[in-house]
Amino acid sequence: MCLADYLCDLLTYFNDLARCFDEIETRLQYNSFLQPFLF
């Protein structure tokens, strides 16, 4: 696997991760009453 492919995969991975965290954050805002139990 060449370096460019590896970097592309890495960027895709981090983008997916960021999207995932955004979803979690949005859900936490909607369920803010649950926050004391989650942290």
Backbone as a chain_set.jsonl record, in Angstrom:
{"seq": "MCLADYLCDLLTYFNDLARCFDEIETRLQYNSFLQPFLF", "coords": {"N": [[0.858, -1.195, 0.0], [0.581, 2.159, -0.886], [1.871, 5.322, 0.321], [0.196, 7.528, -0.124], [-2.339, 6.346, -0.416], [-2.61, 5.333, 2.143], [-2.673, 7.675, 3.689], [-5.021, 8.814, 2.709], [-6.905, 6.904, 3.571], [-6.579, 7.281, 6.304], [-7.442, 9.93, 6.641], [-10.12, 9.649, 5.892], [-10.926, 7.944, 7.925], [-10.614, 9.604, 10.212], [-12.438, 11.596, 9.579], [-14.849, 10.138, 9.669], [-14.794, 9.496, 12.367], [-14.971, 12.041, 13.525], [-17.511, 12.765, 12.645], [-18.993, 10.892, 13.981], [-18.533, 11.664, 16.668], [-19.768, 14.145, 16.575], [-22.438, 13.382, 16.233], [-22.856, 12.055, 18.672], [-22.5, 14.197, 20.427], [-24.633, 15.834, 19.684], [-26.775, 14.205, 20.416], [-26.35, 14.142, 23.152], [-26.905, 16.772, 23.797], [-29.618, 16.865, 23.248], [-30.474, 15.06, 25.122], [-29.861, 16.187, 27.629], [-30.474, 15.901, 30.276], [-29.543, 13.438, 30.892], [-26.835, 13.642, 31.139], [-25.467, 13.827, 33.731], [-25.402, 11.139, 34.454], [-23.814, 9.979, 32.578], [-21.24, 10.921, 32.767]], "CA": [[0.0, 0.0, 0.0], [1.434, 3.346, -0.945], [1.656, 6.297, 1.389], [-0.972, 8.366, -0.432], [-3.531, 5.565, -0.072], [-2.672, 5.245, 3.592], [-3.114, 8.985, 4.192], [-6.434, 8.949, 2.345], [-7.664, 6.076, 4.508], [-6.489, 7.916, 7.613], [-8.327, 11.097, 6.623], [-11.489, 9.141, 5.9], [-11.173, 7.423, 9.264], [-10.788, 10.716, 11.15], [-13.702, 12.249, 9.234], [-15.914, 9.314, 10.222], [-14.722, 9.644, 13.808], [-15.497, 13.365, 13.861], [-18.952, 12.727, 12.429], [-19.523, 10.095, 15.085], [-18.531, 12.493, 17.875], [-20.802, 15.167, 16.391], [-23.722, 12.741, 16.515], [-22.93, 11.828, 20.113], [-22.657, 15.499, 21.067], [-26.001, 16.275, 19.431], [-27.662, 13.405, 21.256], [-26.184, 14.574, 24.538], [-27.61, 18.037, 23.964], [-31.046, 16.557, 23.312], [-30.714, 14.313, 26.356], [-28.95, 16.809, 28.594], [-30.789, 15.416, 31.612], [-28.805, 12.189, 31.11], [-25.401, 13.895, 31.246], [-24.854, 13.454, 35.016], [-25.234, 9.688, 34.55], [-22.843, 9.518, 31.588], [-19.881, 11.388, 33.049]], "C": [[0.89, 1.24, 0.0], [0.992, 4.389, 0.075], [0.416, 7.146, 1.138], [-2.27, 7.64, -0.07], [-3.716, 5.52, 1.436], [-3.193, 6.554, 4.186], [-4.586, 9.226, 3.873], [-7.306, 8.148, 3.309], [-7.702, 6.723, 5.889], [-7.437, 9.112, 7.687], [-9.792, 10.67, 6.667], [-11.866, 8.661, 7.289], [-11.44, 8.559, 10.25], [-12.077, 11.481, 10.852], [-14.881, 11.468, 9.806], [-15.969, 9.468, 11.74], [-15.33, 10.975, 14.242], [-17.015, 13.398, 13.707], [-19.624, 11.975, 13.574], [-19.609, 10.931, 16.36], [-19.572, 13.59, 17.773], [-22.176, 14.593, 16.709], [-23.906, 12.549, 18.006], [-23.203, 13.141, 20.837], [-24.087, 16.004, 20.896], [-26.98, 15.512, 20.305], [-27.564, 13.827, 22.713], [-26.908, 15.885, 24.781], [-29.115, 17.79, 24.06], [-31.39, 15.868, 24.628], [-29.866, 14.877, 27.482], [-29.25, 16.338, 30.015], [-30.063, 14.108, 31.922], [-27.329, 12.428, 31.404], [-24.805, 13.528, 32.605], [-24.596, 11.947, 35.136], [-24.135, 9.188, 33.624], [-21.42, 9.9, 31.941], [-19.529, 11.231, 34.518]], "O": [[1.83, 1.347, 0.788], [-0.114, 4.334, 0.611], [-0.331, 7.452, 2.068], [-3.184, 8.231, 0.504], [-4.829, 5.65, 1.944], [-4.046, 6.546, 5.074], [-5.314, 9.786, 4.693], [-8.317, 8.646, 3.804], [-8.734, 6.712, 6.559], [-8.15, 9.285, 8.676], [-10.599, 11.255, 7.389], [-12.965, 8.924, 7.778], [-12.385, 8.489, 11.036], [-12.737, 11.962, 11.773], [-15.806, 12.057, 10.364], [-17.047, 9.559, 12.327], [-16.103, 11.035, 15.198], [-17.719, 13.982, 14.53], [-20.68, 12.372, 14.066], [-20.627, 10.915, 17.052], [-20.201, 13.938, 18.773], [-22.985, 15.239, 17.376], [-24.971, 12.84, 18.552], [-24.03, 13.197, 21.746], [-24.684, 16.533, 21.834], [-27.905, 16.096, 20.871], [-28.567, 13.866, 23.426], [-27.467, 16.092, 25.858], [-29.805, 18.427, 24.856], [-32.472, 16.073, 25.18], [-29.22, 14.123, 28.21], [-28.367, 16.374, 30.873], [-29.975, 13.709, 33.083], [-26.639, 11.521, 31.869], [-23.715, 12.958, 32.638], [-23.677, 11.528, 35.84], [-23.58, 8.111, 33.84], [-20.478, 9.266, 31.464], [-18.421, 11.576, 34.928]]}, "num_chains": 1, "name": "protein.A"}
